[in-house]
Amino acid sequence: MQQRPLLLHRLTRVTAWLFILLVVGWFGIMMLLESDLSALDDGLDIWIRLLQLVLVGAIVGTAVAIWNAWTVTTAPGRHRFATVWSILIAVSAAFLVWLCLNVGMLTTSLNY
């Protein structure tokens, strides 16, 4: 395996972990708010901003995942499973980015 495809492969895996961290983080915040609504104060701002930073990293990682899918698809002699899997990861990452942006998880203000 050459250097660039290996780097793209590893960065795509990092992107997947960023999405997992993002989902777990937002789930944790929602569970906190479900049990204690008074937690909606300035102390929660830093956690929301950290999750937004993770989302920005995941957006950049989504571009890398799409680039990885393109590299795997155009490489000669690649197994079909690897091609389908890399495309599936790229489409899933693009969907999650769309979902996060559509829900409004990345905003400039924290009015809640």
Residue, then its C-alpha position, 0 to 999 in steps of 0.5 A: m500500500q502506498q503512502r497516500p492511500l494509507l494516510l487517507h484510510r487512517l484519516t477516514r477511520v479517525t473521522a469515524w471516531l469523531f462522529i462516534l464522539l460527537v454522537v456520544g457527547w450530544f447524547g450525554i448532554m441530552m441525558l443531563l438535560e433530561s435529568d436536570l433542566s437547570a444545567l442550561d447555564d454558562g457551564l454547559d457552553i464549553w461542552i457545546r463548543l467542544l462538540q462543535l469543534v469535533l463537528v468541524g473536524a468531522i466535516v473536514g474528515t468527511a472530505v477526506a473520506i470522500w477523497n479516500a472513496w475516490t482513491v479506492t474506487t479508481a485504484p487498479g486491482r482493488h477488491r469490490f468489498a473495499t470499494v463498496w465499503s469506502i463508498l458506504i463510509a463516505v456517504s454515511a459521513a456526508f449524511l451525518v454532516w448534513l444531519c448535524l448542519n440541518v439540526g443546527m448543531l453548528t451555530t455562532s451563538l448559544n441562545y438556549 
